[in-house]
């Protein structure tokens, strides 16, 4: 019902024990402290939700709104997360290293907008902003991204680079629709091997 409320508090001495007990992703050892809430929005439209706390060595803080709970097609959320191993949160093509993540997203129908996306690792950072016309598809999208770091070899698997690539690097790209209606991709990159540009 629209006036439903959910308040949840989880506390435990070992997050790994609870992960094994309930067959969920193991985020490592350490205390579990989570507070969550789902309540009706003050304007009467949909629900508002919050989540904050620690899962072992991982920290998370999130808030959002859901205007159409049955369809999930009108929502927005903000997320801050950090931890000792970025591969444990589903980004398994990235090096196993500590991370800080910030994300601000909203969705209206099939349109997904990333207002702010930032992933910081100890020696690199990835930024993403833009709008996807349809979730999971690049057609009609307007997206800017940037990746830079101290050693491109750490991202060899992600970027599918040859074994010779190493050292500092910068990569910036853009996906957009041209005035003629064609979807375009532009990439500029600089590594120790040289600089190159790609468009198509």
N, C-alpha and C positions, 0 to 999 in steps of 0.2 A: 504493500500500500504506500501511497505517496507520503504519508506522515510517519513512516517507519523510521526508527533510529537504531543504530548499532554502535556500541562502544566496546572496544576490545583491548585488553591489556595482557601481554605475555611476558612472563619473567621466568628465567631459568639459569642455572649455573653453567650449563654447557650446551651451546647451540648445536654442536655435532651430535650429541645424544638425541635431541629432539628430531634432527634431520633423519637419523637412522630409524628412529621410532615410527615416524610418519612417512617414510619413504619419499622425502623431498630432497632438493639439491643440497649437498653438503658444502657449506661456506666456511668450514674450518671450525676450530675449537675457540672457546671464549664464551662469555656470558651472553644471554639473550635478554634484550629489553626492547619491547615493541609496544607502541600505543597507536591505535587506529580508531577512526570514527567515520561513520556515514550518517548524515543527517539531512533533512529537507533544507533546501536553499531558502533564504529569507524572502525572496521574491515569489516563492511558491512554485518555481519551475525546476523540476528535477531534484538532484541530490548534490551535496557537497561532501568531499571525503578528504581525510588527512591520514598520513602515516609517518611515523618518526621513530627512531631508535637505533639499536645496534644488534647485529646478528654476528656473533663472534667478533672478528676484527673489521667487519664491514659496517658502515654507517649509512643510513638512508633517511631522507626527509622529502616528503612529497605532499602535494595538495592538488585538488582538482575539482571540477564540476562535471556533472552528467545531466544534460537537459532532457535527454530522451533515453531513459534507462533500458527500455525494451529493444531499442534498435542500435544503441551505441554510436549513433551518427551525428551527435552534436555534443561535443565534449572538449575539455581543455584541462591540461595538467602541467605542473612544474615539478621537476625532480632534481634532487641533489644526492649524489651517492659517492662513496669513497671506500677503498679497501686495499688489501695487500696483493691481489692477483686479479687482473682484469679478465683473464680467461675463464674465471669461475662464474662470470655473469653473462655467459653466452658469446663473448667476443673471443672465441678460441683461435682465431687466426692472428691475433695480436700477441706480442711477447708477454710472457708471464712476469708481470711487474705491477707495482702499486699504481693506483689511478684515482683521479677525481673526475666526476662526470656531472655536467649541468645540462638540463634539457627543458625547454619550454615549447609545448606543442598544443595545437588545437585542431579539431576536425569538424567540418560541416559537410554532411553527406559523404560523398566519396573524396572530397578535397581535404588534403592533409597539409597543414602548415607547420614548419619547424621555425619558430621565431628565434630560437637560440639553441645551438647545439655545440657543446665544447667538451672534448675529452682530453685531459692532460695526463701524460705519463712523465716519469722523472726526466727524460731527455727528449721529449717530443710532445706535440699537440696537434689535435685534429679539430677543425671548425666546420660546421655545416649549418647553412641557413637556406630557406627557400620554401617553395610550395609545390606539392605534387597534385596534379589535376585528378588523378585516380591512384588510390593506395596500391603500392607495389608495381606501378608502371611509370616509366620516364616520359612517355608521350605527353606533350603539353605542359611539362613541368618547367619551373624556373628555379634553379638550384645553384648555389655557389658553395664551393668547398675548398679547404686549404689544409695541407698536411706538411709539417716540417719537423725536423729532428736532427740529432747529432750523428746518427749512423743509419743509413738506409738499409743496411744488411739486416737489421732487426725486423724490417717489414718486408723482407724478400718474399715470404709466402703470401702475404696479403696482396702485394703489388705484382707478384709473379715476375720478379726481376731476375736477370742472369746472375750467376755466382760471382762475377767480377764487380758488381755494384757494391760500393761501401762508402762510408764517410758521410759528412753533412749533406742535407738535401732540403729542397723546398719544392712543393707541388701545389699548384693552384688550378682550379678548374671551374667550369660553368656549363650547366645544361640549360638551354632556353629554346623558345620557339621564335623563329625569324619572322620578319614582317610578311614574308611570302607564305608562312604557315608551315615551314619545315622545322623539324626538331634538330637542334644542333648541339654539338659537344666541343668544347675548347679546353685544352690542357696546356699549361706551361710548367716545365720542370727544370730544376737545376740540381746537378749532382757533381761529384768529383770527376765523373767521366765527361761532363759537359752539360750544355743546356739544349733543350729541344722543346718544340711546340707541336701540338696535334690538334687538328680540327676536322670535323666531319659531321 
